[in-house]
Amino acid sequence: MLQKLKVKHLKKEKFIAGTALILGMTVFGVASHADEVTVSSSGDTSGITSDSSKPSTSDSSSKPSTSDSSSKPSTSDSSSKPSKSDSSSKPSTSSSPSTNSSASTPSTTTQAPSTSVSAPFNYSQGTTSYNQTSTSVQMPSSSADSEKSVYTGPVLKEIDAAKPIEKIDVTSTDAFIKSIADRVRILAGKNNLYASIILAQAILESGSGQSNMSQQYFNIFNITGAYLGKSISFKTEEFSGNTPFYIEQSFRIYSNYDQALDDYINLMIKGTTWNSEIYAGAWKSHAKNYREAAEALQGIFATDPAYAQKLIELIQEYKLDAYDNVDSSTQVLGDNIPTSPVVTSRGDKSDFPVYNGGQYPGSESYAFGNCTQYVYNRIIQLGGKIGNFMGNGGEWGINAKIQGYYTTSVPTEGYAVSFPPGVAGSSIIYGHVAFVEKVYSDNSILVSEMNVKGNNIVSERHISAGVAALATYIQPK
């Protein structure tokens, strides 16, 4: 059962999300023969739903059900995505070198390309290692942070990087907020979202981190479906008008809280396969303040008839709008980020040597022609070292840390970059890994990668700052 909380002056029922997706089931769109599947521009789809009393059975379905709600377990629902997601294709040309926003990173950055081409691409994984199956995903047309914000509040121009969330403090709601707010502030601001809304939803959906879903499965937003093939089944309560009813849902299981946050952000800016702009009304570019954003979620994100009011009251009670002061142009500064050892391979040039197509010892541990094998070979070519068994592309960040590699959330040249499942147009099951060729002054990045335009094909792509902020960067040894 979701624990009943006593938090400041808030009534206990405010922590009962009572949310449910009113619009219907969301689907991953993976059907038919695996190597022929094409997902719509929304990429990943999933429902966000409330957490429930206790898990009934575990399951590993890859198809998210609708979100839901509950008066005991809170719930919420599906996903969203701005019609635009990260920009594609290789940036035109880089110019005017400038200093990396990560102050202590000596690698230079260049001015972000002024234009980029938005074009769909096919991304697929190989079939030999780590149970990878070939799946094509159409990349979203552009990025959310390219939208001009209508937010009129104060905006920070520089902010220190916040480390990924490894643990949360559940001793009080204030403590819970402080343990996640800095990371939420950056990811929300870089992705055209209100941090205040995200924090209020996290409080509401997880009972300030005290729900079973949060503590056992790191799912602080109650996102339905499966993540990297893992899910758990809960019985939750939804609403039809003011009438509650119960339904069993599968919820995603994460390895840490930051995975849950990244996944939530990705869903909010990408939407569902049937409506990529389902939550567009809550983006900073559309809602002038958090009140309008909360009201835009009413009846769409949740069926709880009091959902918007609960969010607004939480934001006012805890002054969460103070975290809405980051936008897509804010510089994120990293402290003491070590230089990649492969940077020396550039000599006095601004670019790394081109990929030589080499297959280096150990690369056979990765599926041939896939993103993982390419990044391994690219790093070895440039004089660095990376593990032979880092897993699927979306798992490199977690596995690298376990294996003793330095990781950061700040874009850094010469690092491997691991995108969570569904992010940057990657596989909704396996994620993606690439190599950071350049970091631009706005924190967007140029990556080289394989299997985006076809198996064993190397290409380059410009990734917007908002999408880049969702990734994990791994320093080669």
Buried (B, 14 or more C-beta within 10 A) or exposed (E): EBBEBEBEEBEEEBBBBBBBBBBEBBBBBBEEEBBEBEBBBBBBBBBBBBBBBBBEEEBEBBBBBBBBBBBBBBBBBBBBBBBBBBBBBBBEEBEEEBEBBBBEBBBBBBBBBEEBEBEBBBBBBBBBBBEBBBBBBBBBBBBBBBBEBEBEBEBBEEBEBBBBBEEBBBEBBEEBBEBBBBBBBBBBBBBBBBBBBBBBBBBBBBBBBBBBBBBEBBBBBBBBBBBBEBBBBBBBBBBEEEEBEEBBBBBBBBBBBBBBBBBBBBBBBBBBBBBBBBBBBBBBBBBEBBBBBBBBBBBBBBBBEBBBBBBBBBBBBBEBBBBBBBBBBBBBBBEEBEBBBBBEBBEEEEEBEEBEEEEEEBBBBBBBBBBBBBBBBBBBBBEBBBBEEBBBBBBBBBBBBEBEBBBBBBBBBBBBBBBBBBBBBBBBBBBBBBBBBBBBBBBBBBBBBBBBBBBEEBBBBBBBBBBBBBBBBBBBB
